[in-house]
């Protein structure tokens, strides 16, 4: 079979799927992406598209995201047209629709399209109004326009895949019959508890293990969407209250979701504002997968806070590794964590409640061992890659059989 994948970032959510499909030498796997990196997979032909221009400064502010999507779509379409001219005709297209796959239906009209439906923007009861409920008409109009490109792709697709029920609920009900909830899957054979794990803090002689009291936090970007400011305010109090703990923060000093500060970064601003004992706070940056796993394995208490938004893989990976996760009492987290059974929940904005829960976890490790076990069992039962990957492959091949003859 011939498969066409597309994502602005290679390989995105398709890493495990394309590697599994590549095991069959009869499959031809093509991946169109805007990523320029050295990451490659055996049996996968990667084609990188080039943008012709940037979004002009005089573009209407409501349409900036849409225009950017069109620019990506046009660039990706040119690659697809060239492949078609060479005789490539996919049996199925599976895309993360961020503009890059916007025009594929016009190029391959007889090929079924499967979309990875990650997020649909809503002005109410979601991430947009989580902090500020008083949205003016200008903001409401801007949010309504944010989904224009996605609506075009939803109409053209044959089926959608969404990782969680919470994320599916964000989409208009008219599309729900098209969308199946199917998580990407967590590698529970890789993210396992390890009582003997040791994390070496880069550029120091410090080694941390399960014998230490370590509060961990892991994120792609240090931003309000993932509760980074609340976490930092909490550790300021925690460090002054106790001298027996270490803080390890994994992730890059950037903003992946939401608006960046007008100057500097959230990390820089908070380090200037807060009184922290930095000898006990370790920013370890974006870790290689093996070191990131050790960060989770040595954790005494792992913090995961999020707006009502896309649920991070990191929370599920932490649970698979046997962490005691203290998560925010927000819908994406509550879909997975049941308070005091497989994790603990706190109000996103309540710094003192988070502080008290962290102290409780640090002082009751033996008592909470059952929480660690339940956390891992939850991931094995509901989110295990070994279970979900075959379901993905089965779904992809079923959609491919819908291929419409000319």
C-alpha positions as CSV (number, residue, x, y, z in Angstrom):
1,X,0.0,0.0,0.0
2,X,1.0,3.6,-0.5
3,X,0.7,6.0,2.4
4,X,1.0,9.8,2.4
5,X,1.6,11.5,5.8
6,X,1.9,15.2,6.4
7,X,2.7,17.3,9.4
8,X,4.4,20.7,9.7
9,X,6.8,19.0,12.2
10,X,8.4,15.7,11.4
11,X,7.4,13.1,12.6
12,X,4.9,14.6,15.0
13,X,2.3,12.2,16.3
14,X,3.1,9.8,13.5
15,X,6.4,8.4,14.8
16,X,5.2,5.0,15.9
17,X,2.7,4.6,13.0
18,X,5.2,5.2,10.2
19,X,7.8,3.0,11.8
20,X,5.3,0.2,12.1
21,X,4.1,0.5,8.5
22,X,7.7,0.6,7.3
23,X,8.2,-2.9,8.7
24,X,6.3,-4.2,5.6
25,X,8.5,-3.8,2.6
26,X,5.5,-3.8,0.3
27,X,4.4,-0.4,1.8
28,X,5.5,2.9,0.3
29,X,5.5,5.6,2.9
30,X,5.9,9.3,1.9
31,X,6.0,12.1,4.4
32,X,5.5,15.8,3.4
33,X,6.7,18.2,6.1
34,X,7.9,21.7,6.7
35,X,10.5,20.5,9.1
36,X,14.2,20.9,8.2
37,X,16.0,18.4,10.4
38,X,18.2,15.4,10.2
39,X,15.6,13.0,11.6
40,X,14.9,10.1,9.3
41,X,13.3,6.7,9.6
42,X,14.0,3.5,7.6
43,X,11.5,3.0,4.8
44,X,10.1,6.6,5.0
45,X,10.7,9.0,2.2
46,X,10.7,12.5,3.7
47,X,10.0,15.5,1.5
48,X,10.5,19.0,2.9
49,X,8.5,21.9,1.5
50,X,9.8,25.5,1.3
51,X,7.6,28.5,2.1
52,X,7.4,31.1,-0.6
53,X,6.9,34.0,1.7
54,X,5.9,35.1,5.2
55,X,2.6,36.5,6.3
56,X,2.6,40.2,5.3
57,X,2.4,42.8,8.0
58,X,-0.7,44.4,6.5
59,X,-2.7,41.1,6.7
60,X,-5.9,41.5,8.7
61,X,-5.2,40.4,12.2
62,X,-8.1,37.9,12.2
63,X,-6.7,36.2,9.1
64,X,-3.0,35.9,10.0
65,X,-3.3,32.3,11.1
66,X,-5.4,31.5,8.0
67,X,-3.0,33.1,5.7
68,X,-0.1,31.3,7.3
69,X,-2.0,28.0,6.8
70,X,-2.6,28.8,3.1
71,X,1.2,29.6,2.6
72,X,2.0,26.2,4.2
73,X,-0.7,24.5,2.2
74,X,0.5,25.9,-1.1
75,X,4.1,24.9,-0.4
76,X,3.1,21.3,0.6
77,X,0.7,21.1,-2.4
78,X,3.6,21.8,-4.8
79,X,5.5,18.8,-3.4
80,X,2.4,16.7,-3.7
81,X,1.8,17.8,-7.3
82,X,5.4,16.9,-8.2
83,X,5.0,13.4,-6.6
84,X,1.8,12.9,-8.5
85,X,3.5,13.8,-11.8
86,X,6.1,11.1,-11.0
87,X,3.3,8.5,-10.7
88,X,2.8,8.5,-6.9
89,X,-0.9,7.9,-6.0
90,X,-1.5,7.3,-2.3
91,X,-4.1,4.8,-1.1
92,X,-4.7,7.1,2.0
93,X,-3.6,10.4,3.3
94,X,-3.1,10.9,7.0
95,X,-2.4,14.5,8.0
96,X,-2.1,16.7,11.0
97,X,-4.1,19.6,9.5
98,X,-2.2,22.8,10.1
99,X,-2.6,24.1,6.6
100,X,0.0,21.7,5.2
101,X,-2.7,19.3,4.0
102,X,-5.2,22.0,3.0
103,X,-5.2,21.3,-0.7
104,X,-4.5,17.5,-0.9
105,X,-8.1,16.6,-1.6
106,X,-7.9,18.7,-4.8
107,X,-4.7,16.9,-5.9
108,X,-5.8,13.4,-5.0
109,X,-9.6,13.6,-5.2
110,X,-10.1,9.8,-5.2
111,X,-7.9,9.3,-2.1
112,X,-9.5,9.1,1.4
113,X,-8.2,11.5,4.0
114,X,-7.7,10.8,7.7
115,X,-7.1,13.8,9.9
116,X,-5.4,14.0,13.3
117,X,-7.9,16.2,15.1
118,X,-5.9,17.7,17.9
119,X,-7.6,21.0,18.8
120,X,-10.5,23.2,17.8
121,X,-10.7,26.7,19.3
122,X,-13.6,27.8,21.4
123,X,-14.1,31.2,23.0
124,X,-16.0,29.8,25.9
125,X,-15.3,27.1,28.5
126,X,-11.9,26.2,27.1
127,X,-8.4,27.6,27.1
128,X,-9.2,31.0,25.7
129,X,-11.4,32.2,28.6
130,X,-9.7,30.1,31.4
131,X,-7.8,33.1,32.8
132,X,-10.0,36.0,31.5
133,X,-13.7,35.5,31.2
134,X,-14.3,39.0,29.9
135,X,-13.7,38.6,26.2
136,X,-14.6,41.6,24.1
137,X,-16.1,41.4,20.6
138,X,-12.8,41.8,18.9
139,X,-11.3,38.8,20.7
140,X,-14.5,36.7,20.0
141,X,-14.3,37.5,16.3
142,X,-10.6,36.6,16.2
143,X,-11.3,33.2,17.8
144,X,-14.1,32.5,15.4
145,X,-11.7,33.0,12.5
146,X,-9.0,30.8,14.0
147,X,-10.8,27.6,12.9
148,X,-11.4,28.6,9.2
149,X,-8.6,26.4,7.8
150,X,-9.5,23.5,10.0
151,X,-13.2,23.7,9.0
152,X,-12.1,23.4,5.3
153,X,-10.1,20.3,6.0
154,X,-12.8,18.7,8.3
155,X,-15.3,19.1,5.5
156,X,-13.0,17.4,3.0
157,X,-11.8,14.5,5.2
158,X,-13.3,11.1,5.5
159,X,-12.5,10.5,9.1
160,X,-10.8,12.1,12.1
161,X,-8.8,10.7,14.9
162,X,-8.7,12.6,18.2
163,X,-6.5,11.7,21.3
164,X,-9.0,12.3,24.1
165,X,-12.7,12.7,24.7
166,X,-12.1,16.2,26.1
167,X,-10.4,17.3,22.8
168,X,-13.2,15.7,20.7
169,X,-15.8,17.7,22.7
170,X,-14.2,20.9,21.5
171,X,-15.2,20.2,17.9
172,X,-18.6,21.2,16.5
173,X,-21.2,18.4,17.1
174,X,-21.9,18.3,13.4
175,X,-18.5,16.7,12.9
176,X,-18.6,14.3,15.9
177,X,-19.7,11.3,13.7
178,X,-16.5,11.7,11.7
179,X,-14.2,11.7,14.7
180,X,-13.0,8.6,16.6
181,X,-11.3,8.9,20.0
182,X,-8.0,7.0,19.7
183,X,-4.9,8.1,21.7
184,X,-1.5,8.0,20.1
185,X,-0.3,5.6,22.8
186,X,2.4,5.5,25.4
187,X,5.3,3.1,25.3
188,X,4.8,1.4,28.6
189,X,7.7,-0.9,28.0
190,X,10.0,2.1,27.8
191,X,8.5,4.4,30.5
192,X,8.8,2.0,33.4
193,X,9.5,2.5,37.1
194,X,13.1,1.9,38.1
195,X,14.1,2.1,41.7
196,X,17.8,2.2,40.8
197,X,17.6,5.1,38.3
198,X,20.1,7.9,38.7
199,X,19.9,11.2,37.0
200,X,23.1,13.2,36.5
201,X,22.4,16.9,36.4
202,X,24.2,18.3,33.4
203,X,27.4,20.4,34.0
204,X,27.5,19.5,37.7
205,X,28.6,16.6,39.9
206,X,25.1,16.2,41.3
207,X,23.5,12.8,41.0
208,X,19.9,12.3,42.1
209,X,18.1,9.0,42.8
210,X,14.9,7.7,44.5
211,X,16.7,8.2,47.8
212,X,16.4,11.9,47.4
213,X,13.3,14.0,47.7
214,X,12.9,15.4,44.2
215,X,10.0,17.5,42.9
216,X,9.9,17.3,39.1
217,X,8.3,19.3,36.3
218,X,8.6,18.5,32.6
219,X,7.4,20.6,29.7
220,X,8.1,21.5,26.0
221,X,7.9,25.2,26.8
222,X,7.9,27.2,30.1
223,X,4.6,29.0,29.7
224,X,1.3,29.9,31.5
225,X,-0.6,27.3,29.5
226,X,1.3,24.6,31.3
227,X,1.2,26.3,34.7
228,X,4.9,27.3,34.8
229,X,4.3,30.5,36.8
230,X,2.2,28.7,39.4
231,X,4.8,26.0,39.7
232,X,7.6,28.6,40.2
233,X,5.6,30.5,42.8
234,X,5.0,27.2,44.6
235,X,8.7,26.1,44.7
236,X,9.7,29.6,46.1
237,X,7.6,28.8,49.1
238,X,8.6,25.1,49.2
239,X,12.3,25.8,49.2
240,X,11.9,28.3,52.1
241,X,9.8,25.8,54.0
242,X,12.1,22.8,53.6
243,X,15.8,22.2,53.1
244,X,15.5,18.5,52.2
245,X,14.3,18.8,48.6
246,X,15.6,19.3,45.1
247,X,13.7,20.7,42.1
248,X,14.4,19.4,38.6
249,X,12.8,21.2,35.7
250,X,13.0,19.7,32.2
251,X,12.1,21.6,29.1
252,X,13.1,24.5,26.9
253,X,13.0,28.2,27.7
254,X,10.4,29.0,25.1
255,X,6.6,29.4,24.5
256,X,4.9,26.7,22.6
257,X,1.3,27.6,23.4
258,X,-0.2,31.0,24.1
259,X,1.4,34.4,23.9
260,X,5.0,35.1,24.8
261,X,5.8,38.0,27.2
262,X,6.5,41.4,25.6
263,X,10.2,41.1,26.6
264,X,12.4,38.2,27.8
265,X,10.9,34.8,28.7
266,X,8.7,33.6,31.5
267,X,11.7,31.9,33.0
268,X,13.8,35.0,33.0
269,X,11.0,37.1,34.4
270,X,10.2,34.7,37.2
271,X,13.8,34.2,38.1
272,X,14.1,38.0,38.5
273,X,11.0,38.3,40.6
274,X,11.2,35.3,42.9
275,X,13.6,34.6,45.7
276,X,14.9,31.1,44.9
277,X,17.8,29.0,46.3
278,X,19.1,28.2,42.8
279,X,21.6,25.7,44.3
280,X,18.6,23.4,44.7
281,X,16.8,24.3,41.5
282,X,18.1,22.5,38.4
283,X,17.0,23.6,34.9
284,X,18.1,20.6,32.8
285,X,16.8,21.8,29.4
286,X,15.4,19.6,26.7
287,X,16.8,16.1,27.7
288,X,17.5,13.2,25.5
289,X,14.7,10.6,25.9
290,X,16.8,8.3,28.1
291,X,17.6,11.1,30.5
292,X,14.1,12.4,30.5
293,X,12.9,8.9,31.5
294,X,15.4,9.0,34.4
295,X,13.9,12.4,35.5
296,X,10.5,10.7,35.8
297,X,11.9,7.6,37.5
298,X,13.6,9.5,40.3
299,X,10.7,11.8,41.0
300,X,9.1,11.9,44.4
301,X,6.4,14.3,43.2
302,X,5.7,15.2,39.6
303,X,3.8,18.4,38.8
304,X,1.5,18.7,35.7
305,X,-0.6,21.8,35.4
306,X,-2.5,22.8,32.3
307,X,-5.2,25.1,31.0
308,X,-8.2,23.3,29.5
309,X,-6.2,22.4,26.4
310,X,-4.5,19.5,24.7
311,X,-3.3,16.9,27.1
312,X,0.5,16.4,27.1
313,X,2.1,13.1,26.5
314,X,4.4,13.9,29.4
315,X,1.7,13.5,32.0
316,X,0.9,10.0,30.7
317,X,4.6,9.1,30.4
318,X,5.1,10.2,34.0
319,X,2.2,8.0,35.1
320,X,3.6,5.0,33.1
321,X,7.0,5.5,34.9
322,X,5.2,5.3,38.2
323,X,5.2,8.9,39.2
324,X,2.9,10.4,41.8
325,X,1.4,13.1,39.6
326,X,-0.1,16.2,41.2
327,X,-2.2,17.6,38.4
328,X,-4.5,20.5,37.8
329,X,-8.2,20.0,38.4
330,X,-8.9,20.8,34.7
331,X,-10.9,18.7,32.2
332,X,-8.1,17.1,30.2
333,X,-6.3,16.0,33.4
334,X,-9.6,14.8,35.1
335,X,-10.3,12.5,32.1
336,X,-7.3,10.5,33.2
337,X,-6.6,11.2,36.9
338,X,-9.0,10.3,39.7
339,X,-8.1,12.2,42.8
340,X,-6.3,10.1,45.4
341,X,-6.5,6.9,43.3
342,X,-4.0,7.3,40.5
343,X,-2.8,10.8,41.2
344,X,-3.7,13.9,43.1
345,X,-5.7,17.0,41.8
346,X,-5.4,20.6,42.8
347,X,-6.9,23.9,41.8
348,X,-4.8,25.3,38.9
349,X,-4.6,28.8,40.5
350,X,-4.2,27.8,44.2
351,X,-0.5,28.0,45.0
352,X,-1.0,27.0,48.7
353,X,-3.1,24.0,47.8
354,X,-0.3,22.8,45.4
355,X,2.3,23.5,48.1
356,X,0.4,21.5,50.7
357,X,-0.2,18.6,48.3
358,X,3.5,18.5,47.4
359,X,4.5,18.4,51.1
360,X,2.0,15.6,51.8
361,X,3.4,13.5,48.9
362,X,7.0,14.1,50.0
363,X,6.2,12.9,53.5
364,X,4.0,9.9,52.6
365,X,5.9,8.1,49.9
366,X,5.2,4.6,51.4
367,X,1.6,5.4,52.0
368,X,1.1,6.6,48.4
369,X,2.9,3.7,46.7
370,X,-0.5,2.4,45.7
371,X,-1.1,5.7,43.8
372,X,2.1,5.0,41.8
373,X,0.9,1.5,41.0
374,X,-2.6,2.7,40.0
375,X,-1.1,5.4,37.8
376,X,0.9,2.9,35.8
377,X,-2.0,0.4,35.6
378,X,-4.2,3.2,34.2
379,X,-1.8,3.8,31.4
380,X,-1.3,0.1,30.6
381,X,-5.1,-0.4,30.6
382,X,-6.1,2.6,28.5
383,X,-3.2,4.2,26.8
384,X,-0.7,1.4,26.1
385,X,1.0,1.8,22.7
386,X,1.0,-2.0,22.3
387,X,-2.8,-1.9,22.4
388,X,-3.4,1.3,20.5
389,X,-0.9,1.1,17.7
390,X,-2.6,-2.0,16.1
391,X,-5.9,-0.1,16.3
392,X,-4.4,2.8,14.5
393,X,-3.0,0.6,11.8
394,X,-6.4,-1.2,11.4
395,X,-8.2,2.1,11.2
396,X,-5.7,3.5,8.6
397,X,-6.0,0.4,6.4
398,X,-9.8,0.4,6.7
399,X,-10.0,4.0,5.5
400,X,-7.6,3.2,2.7
401,X,-10.0,0.6,1.4
402,X,-12.4,3.4,0.8
403,X,-10.2,4.5,-2.1
404,X,-12.6,5.8,-4.7
405,X,-11.9,4.5,-8.2
406,X,-11.8,7.1,-11.0
